[in-house]
Amino acid sequence: MSNLSKRSLIKAFALSALAGAALIGCGKKEEAPAPVPAPAPAAEAPKPEPLKVAFAYVGPVGDGGWTFAHDNGRKAVEAEFGDKVVTSFVENVPESADAERVLRDLAGQGNKLIFGTTFGYMEPMLKVAPDFKDVKFEHATGYKTAENMRTYDSRTYEGAYMAGVIAGAMTKTNTLGVVASIPIPEVIRNINSFTLGAQSVNPKVKTKVVWVNGWFDPPKETEAATSLINGGADVLMQNTDSPAVLKTAQEKGVRAFGWDSDMSAYGPKAHLGSAVINWGPYYIKAVGDALNGTWTTGGVWWGHKEGAIDMVSIAEDVPAETKAKIDTIKAGLKDGSFSIWKGPILGQDGKEVLAKDAVADDAFLGGVKFYVKGVEGKVPN
């Protein structure tokens, strides 16, 4: 075979090999790219710790009056904020050195908002507040504040005035009685407002007062109520915390009012109405301020206008015109057209303490230490 023929044969074999390789390459499938892994889910932000809120109570939660009303306010906070808050309370905390110890303990337990619910906690709270700058303190019915301590109160004198209007219409002896707790402006103001309300419908009334020098002392309250009834009072009001006065009125066959909470169940035959406090709106606001970072010091004083004070469960035998007058007073308090402390108002000695058409401001009301005309006896020192 010639060299030319050999070369042609080699070339043919080479071309056949290349064609076979091409055919093999065309028949091979492309491998799919590896799947891209899914991104890991973002970690959830940690849930904020609930705000720990504590309440110090001067009486038992079952007193049916003052402390019971505060505890209803605490429950309103729980209902409003759910798991954003954790609340607790200590009851029967005396207005003494024990109050300071309890307040320090509550702050030490990690509570960041603490409510002290009686006047006598003011000085102890002032001592504790500077030592716990990260805690917000709230003091009921007081007047001293600090950088991290504010005051709050309800205009209980509005409820006392409405009770007086009813009492003035219902008394047959024209003698009213008040079982009073401690002689501070808050209580003296309520006695006077009760008397002013009664005088607005019955100028002949006079008011007798017995002081028990305590907020919650059912035996003493019973004794005081009995003394007033024996002295001719046929309608009683109280500025104490238990239903003992209303119970005594029912036993003795006279009439009386519930105070701070609806006490109608404790003496339904004697009950004329209850001057109640609803602490819920304020406690919800205060806790909301703490949660939102808008809490500031100062003082707050709420009344019927803000939903804090009301007269409820008025007895069926109260005259229709008296009930209508109560409705008018409520409307006036709501829109600001009615003022309870508007002159002329005379003191017990007959001298003018508020000039004609003058309206008492909060500074005046906060310093009431005198009886108005119609109240018998002397204000204790």
C-alpha positions as CSV (number, residue, x, y, z in Angstrom):
1,M,0.0,0.0,0.0
2,S,1.4,3.4,-1.0
3,N,2.2,6.0,1.6
4,L,-0.7,8.2,0.2
5,S,-3.2,5.4,0.8
6,K,-1.9,4.9,4.4
7,R,-2.3,8.6,5.1
8,S,-5.9,8.5,3.7
9,L,-6.8,5.5,5.8
10,I,-5.3,7.1,9.0
11,K,-7.2,10.4,8.3
12,A,-10.5,8.4,7.9
13,F,-10.0,6.7,11.2
14,A,-9.2,10.1,12.9
15,L,-12.3,11.6,11.4
16,S,-14.4,8.7,12.6
17,A,-13.0,9.0,16.1
18,L,-13.8,12.7,16.2
19,A,-17.4,12.1,15.0
20,G,-17.9,9.4,17.7
21,A,-16.6,11.7,20.4
22,A,-19.0,14.5,19.1
23,L,-21.9,12.1,19.2
24,I,-21.1,11.0,22.7
25,G,-20.8,14.6,23.8
26,C,-24.2,15.5,22.3
27,G,-25.8,12.6,24.2
28,K,-24.6,13.7,27.6
29,K,-27.2,15.6,29.8
30,E,-26.2,18.8,31.7
31,E,-26.2,18.4,35.4
32,A,-28.8,20.6,37.2
33,P,-27.2,23.3,39.4
34,A,-27.2,22.6,43.2
35,P,-30.2,24.1,44.9
36,V,-29.7,27.4,46.8
37,P,-30.4,26.8,50.5
38,A,-33.4,28.7,51.9
39,P,-32.5,31.6,54.2
40,A,-32.8,30.8,57.8
41,P,-35.8,32.4,59.5
42,A,-35.1,35.7,61.3
43,A,-34.9,35.3,65.0
44,E,-37.9,36.8,66.8
45,A,-37.2,39.9,68.9
46,P,-37.3,39.0,72.6
47,K,-40.6,39.8,74.2
48,P,-40.2,42.7,76.7
49,E,-40.5,41.9,80.3
50,P,-43.8,42.8,81.9
51,L,-44.0,45.9,84.0
52,K,-44.2,45.0,87.6
53,V,-46.8,47.1,89.5
54,A,-47.4,47.0,93.2
55,F,-50.0,48.5,95.5
56,A,-49.8,49.2,99.2
57,Y,-53.2,49.1,100.9
58,V,-54.0,50.6,104.3
59,G,-56.9,48.2,104.9
60,P,-58.0,44.7,103.8
61,V,-59.2,44.3,100.2
62,G,-62.5,43.0,101.5
63,D,-63.3,46.2,103.5
64,G,-66.2,46.9,101.1
65,G,-65.0,50.5,100.7
66,W,-61.7,52.4,100.2
67,T,-59.3,49.5,99.7
68,F,-61.9,47.4,97.9
69,A,-62.2,50.3,95.4
70,H,-58.5,50.5,94.9
71,D,-58.2,46.8,94.3
72,N,-61.0,47.0,91.7
73,G,-58.7,49.6,90.0
74,R,-55.8,47.2,90.1
75,K,-58.0,44.5,88.4
76,A,-58.9,47.1,85.8
77,V,-55.2,47.5,85.0
78,E,-54.8,43.7,84.6
79,A,-57.8,43.6,82.2
80,E,-56.5,46.5,80.2
81,F,-52.9,45.5,79.7
82,G,-52.9,41.7,80.0
83,D,-49.5,40.2,80.0
84,K,-47.8,43.5,79.6
85,V,-48.0,43.9,83.4
86,V,-47.8,41.8,86.6
87,T,-49.5,43.3,89.6
88,S,-49.4,42.6,93.3
89,F,-50.5,44.1,96.5
90,V,-49.9,44.2,100.3
91,E,-52.9,44.9,102.5
92,N,-53.2,46.2,106.0
93,V,-50.1,48.3,105.9
94,P,-50.1,50.7,108.8
95,E,-49.5,54.4,108.4
96,S,-46.2,54.1,110.3
97,A,-42.6,53.0,110.0
98,D,-44.0,49.7,108.6
99,A,-45.1,51.6,105.5
100,E,-41.5,52.5,104.7
101,R,-40.4,48.9,105.2
102,V,-43.1,47.6,102.9
103,L,-42.4,50.2,100.2
104,R,-38.7,49.4,100.3
105,D,-39.4,45.7,100.0
106,L,-41.7,46.2,97.0
107,A,-39.1,48.3,95.3
108,G,-36.4,45.6,96.1
109,Q,-38.6,43.0,94.5
110,G,-38.3,44.7,91.1
111,N,-41.6,46.6,91.0
112,K,-41.1,49.6,88.8
113,L,-44.4,51.4,89.6
114,I,-45.6,51.5,93.2
115,F,-48.9,53.0,94.4
116,G,-49.3,54.0,98.0
117,T,-53.0,54.4,98.6
118,T,-53.5,56.4,101.7
119,F,-52.5,59.9,103.0
120,G,-50.2,58.5,105.8
121,Y,-47.8,56.9,103.3
122,M,-46.6,60.3,102.1
123,E,-43.6,60.8,104.3
124,P,-42.4,57.1,104.1
125,M,-42.6,57.2,100.3
126,L,-40.6,60.5,100.3
127,K,-37.9,58.7,102.2
128,V,-37.9,55.6,99.9
129,A,-38.1,57.3,96.5
130,P,-34.6,58.8,96.3
131,D,-33.1,55.4,97.0
132,F,-34.8,53.8,93.9
133,K,-34.4,56.3,91.1
134,D,-35.5,53.7,88.5
135,V,-38.9,53.2,90.3
136,K,-41.9,55.4,89.8
137,F,-43.9,56.1,93.0
138,E,-47.5,57.3,93.2
139,H,-49.1,58.6,96.4
140,A,-52.8,58.9,96.9
141,T,-54.3,62.0,98.5
142,G,-51.0,63.7,99.4
143,Y,-49.4,66.9,98.3
144,K,-45.6,66.3,98.3
145,T,-43.8,65.2,95.2
146,A,-40.3,64.2,94.2
147,E,-38.4,63.6,90.9
148,N,-39.8,60.1,90.7
149,M,-42.9,60.5,92.9
150,R,-46.2,62.1,92.0
151,T,-49.6,62.5,93.7
152,Y,-53.1,61.5,92.7
153,D,-56.5,62.0,94.2
154,S,-60.2,61.9,93.6
155,R,-62.6,64.7,94.3
156,T,-64.5,62.8,96.9
157,Y,-66.2,66.1,98.0
158,E,-68.3,65.9,94.8
159,G,-69.8,62.6,96.0
160,A,-70.2,64.1,99.5
161,Y,-72.1,67.1,98.1
162,M,-74.5,64.8,96.2
163,A,-75.1,62.7,99.3
164,G,-75.9,66.0,101.1
165,V,-78.5,66.9,98.6
166,I,-80.2,63.6,99.1
167,A,-79.8,63.8,102.9
168,G,-81.3,67.3,103.1
169,A,-84.4,66.1,101.2
170,M,-84.8,62.9,103.3
171,T,-84.1,64.0,106.9
172,K,-87.0,64.4,109.2
173,T,-85.1,65.7,112.2
174,N,-83.0,68.1,110.2
175,T,-80.0,66.6,112.0
176,L,-77.3,64.8,109.9
177,G,-74.4,62.9,111.2
178,V,-70.9,62.2,109.9
179,V,-68.5,59.5,111.1
180,A,-65.2,61.0,110.3
181,S,-61.7,59.3,110.2
182,I,-58.7,61.6,110.5
183,P,-58.9,65.5,110.6
184,I,-57.0,66.3,107.4
185,P,-58.3,68.8,104.8
186,E,-59.6,65.9,102.6
187,V,-62.0,64.7,105.3
188,I,-63.0,68.2,106.6
189,R,-63.7,69.2,103.0
190,N,-66.1,66.3,102.7
191,I,-67.9,67.1,105.9
192,N,-68.4,70.6,104.7
193,S,-69.4,69.6,101.2
194,F,-72.0,67.2,102.6
195,T,-73.4,70.0,104.7
196,L,-73.4,72.5,101.8
197,G,-75.3,70.0,99.6
198,A,-77.9,69.5,102.3
199,Q,-78.3,73.2,102.9
200,S,-78.9,73.7,99.2
201,V,-82.3,72.0,99.5
202,N,-82.9,72.4,103.3
203,P,-81.4,75.4,105.0
204,K,-82.5,74.1,108.4
205,V,-80.1,71.2,108.6
206,K,-77.2,70.9,111.0
207,T,-74.4,68.4,110.9
208,K,-72.9,66.6,113.9
209,V,-69.5,64.9,113.6
210,V,-67.8,62.1,115.6
211,W,-64.1,61.4,114.9
212,V,-62.7,57.9,115.2
213,N,-59.1,58.8,114.4
214,G,-58.6,55.9,112.0
215,W,-59.6,54.7,108.5
216,F,-60.7,51.2,109.2
217,D,-62.0,50.4,112.6
218,P,-65.5,48.8,112.4
219,P,-66.1,48.7,116.2
220,K,-65.3,52.4,116.6
221,E,-67.3,53.3,113.5
222,T,-70.3,51.4,115.0
223,E,-69.9,53.2,118.3
224,A,-69.7,56.6,116.6
225,A,-72.7,55.9,114.4
226,T,-74.7,54.9,117.4
227,S,-73.7,58.1,119.3
228,L,-74.9,60.2,116.4
229,I,-78.2,58.4,116.1
230,N,-78.7,58.8,119.9
231,G,-78.0,62.5,119.3
232,G,-80.9,62.9,116.9
233,A,-79.2,62.3,113.5
234,D,-81.5,60.3,111.2
235,V,-79.2,60.4,108.1
236,L,-75.6,59.4,108.3
237,M,-72.6,59.8,106.1
238,Q,-69.1,58.4,106.7
239,N,-65.5,59.1,105.7
240,T,-64.3,55.7,106.9
241,D,-63.6,52.6,105.1
242,S,-66.0,49.8,106.3
243,P,-69.7,49.4,105.9
244,A,-70.2,49.5,109.7
245,V,-72.0,52.9,109.6
246,L,-74.6,51.7,107.1
247,K,-75.1,48.4,109.0
248,T,-75.6,50.4,112.2
249,A,-78.1,52.7,110.5
250,Q,-80.1,49.7,109.3
251,E,-80.1,48.1,112.8
252,K,-81.3,51.4,114.3
253,G,-83.9,52.3,111.7
254,V,-82.3,55.4,110.2
255,R,-80.8,56.1,106.8
256,A,-77.2,56.3,105.6
257,F,-74.9,56.3,102.5
258,G,-72.3,54.0,101.2
259,W,-68.8,55.5,100.8
260,D,-66.0,54.8,98.2
261,S,-67.8,51.7,96.9
262,D,-71.4,50.6,96.4
263,M,-72.4,49.4,99.8
264,S,-76.1,48.9,99.2
265,A,-75.9,45.2,99.9
266,Y,-74.7,45.8,103.5
267,G,-77.9,47.7,104.5
268,P,-80.5,47.8,101.7
269,K,-83.3,49.2,103.9
270,A,-81.1,52.0,105.2
271,H,-79.2,52.7,102.0
272,L,-79.9,56.1,100.3
273,G,-77.1,56.0,97.7
274,S,-73.4,55.4,97.5
275,A,-70.7,58.0,96.8
276,V,-68.3,55.8,94.9
277,I,-64.7,56.2,93.6
278,N,-63.6,54.5,90.4
279,W,-59.8,54.3,90.5
280,G,-59.7,52.3,87.2
281,P,-59.4,55.3,84.8
282,Y,-56.5,56.8,86.7
283,Y,-54.6,53.6,87.3
284,I,-54.9,52.7,83.6
285,K,-53.5,56.1,82.6
286,A,-50.6,55.9,85.1
287,V,-49.6,52.4,84.0
288,G,-49.9,53.5,80.4
289,D,-47.6,56.4,81.1
290,A,-45.0,54.1,82.6
291,L,-45.2,51.7,79.7
292,N,-45.0,54.4,77.1
293,G,-42.2,56.3,78.8
294,T,-44.5,59.4,79.2
295,W,-44.7,59.3,83.0
296,T,-43.8,62.6,84.7
297,T,-44.0,63.8,88.3
298,G,-46.7,66.3,89.5
299,G,-50.2,66.0,90.8
300,V,-53.5,64.7,89.4
301,W,-57.0,65.3,90.9
302,W,-59.9,63.7,89.1
303,G,-63.6,63.9,89.7
304,H,-66.9,63.1,88.1
305,K,-65.8,64.8,84.9
306,E,-63.1,62.2,84.4
307,G,-65.3,59.3,85.5
308,A,-63.6,59.0,89.0
309,I,-66.6,60.0,91.2
310,D,-70.3,59.1,91.1
311,M,-73.4,58.7,93.1
312,V,-75.0,55.3,92.4
313,S,-77.8,53.0,93.6
314,I,-80.0,55.9,94.8
315,A,-82.9,54.5,96.8
316,E,-86.3,54.2,95.2
317,D,-88.0,56.4,97.8
318,V,-85.8,59.4,97.1
319,P,-88.1,62.0,95.5
320,A,-88.0,62.3,91.8
321,E,-87.2,66.0,92.0
322,T,-84.2,65.2,94.1
323,K,-83.0,62.6,91.7
324,A,-83.4,65.1,88.9
325,K,-81.3,67.6,90.9
326,I,-78.6,65.0,91.2
327,D,-78.6,64.4,87.4
328,T,-78.3,68.2,86.9
329,I,-75.4,68.4,89.3
330,K,-73.6,65.5,87.5
331,A,-74.1,67.2,84.1
332,G,-72.8,70.5,85.5
333,L,-69.7,68.8,87.0
334,K,-69.2,67.1,83.7
335,D,-69.2,70.2,81.5
336,G,-67.8,72.5,84.1
337,S,-70.9,74.7,84.5
338,F,-71.4,73.8,88.1
339,S,-69.1,74.5,91.1
340,I,-69.8,73.1,94.5
341,W,-67.6,75.6,96.3
342,K,-69.0,78.8,95.0
343,G,-69.6,81.9,97.3
344,P,-71.0,83.2,99.3
345,I,-69.9,80.5,101.8
346,L,-69.8,81.2,105.5
347,G,-67.6,79.6,108.1
348,Q,-68.9,78.2,111.3
349,D,-68.4,81.5,113.0
350,G,-70.6,83.3,110.5
351,K,-67.7,85.0,108.8
352,E,-67.4,84.8,105.0
353,V,-64.8,82.4,103.8
354,L,-65.7,82.6,100.1
355,A,-67.1,85.8,98.6
356,K,-70.2,85.9,96.5
357,D,-69.8,84.3,93.1
358,A,-66.1,83.5,93.9
359,V,-65.2,79.9,93.0
360,A,-62.7,78.1,95.2
361,D,-59.6,77.0,93.4
362,D,-57.7,73.8,94.2
363,A,-55.2,75.6,96.4
364,F,-58.2,76.8,98.6
365,L,-59.8,73.4,98.6
366,G,-56.6,71.7,99.5
367,G,-56.2,73.9,102.6
368,V,-59.7,73.6,104.1
369,K,-59.2,73.3,107.9
370,F,-62.5,74.9,109.1
371,Y,-66.1,73.9,109.4
372,V,-68.8,75.8,107.3
373,K,-71.8,77.2,109.0
374,G,-74.2,74.4,110.1
375,V,-71.5,72.0,111.2
376,E,-71.4,71.6,115.0
377,G,-68.3,71.1,117.2
378,K,-64.7,72.0,116.7
379,V,-62.2,70.8,114.2
380,P,-59.6,68.6,116.1
381,N,-56.0,69.7,116.2
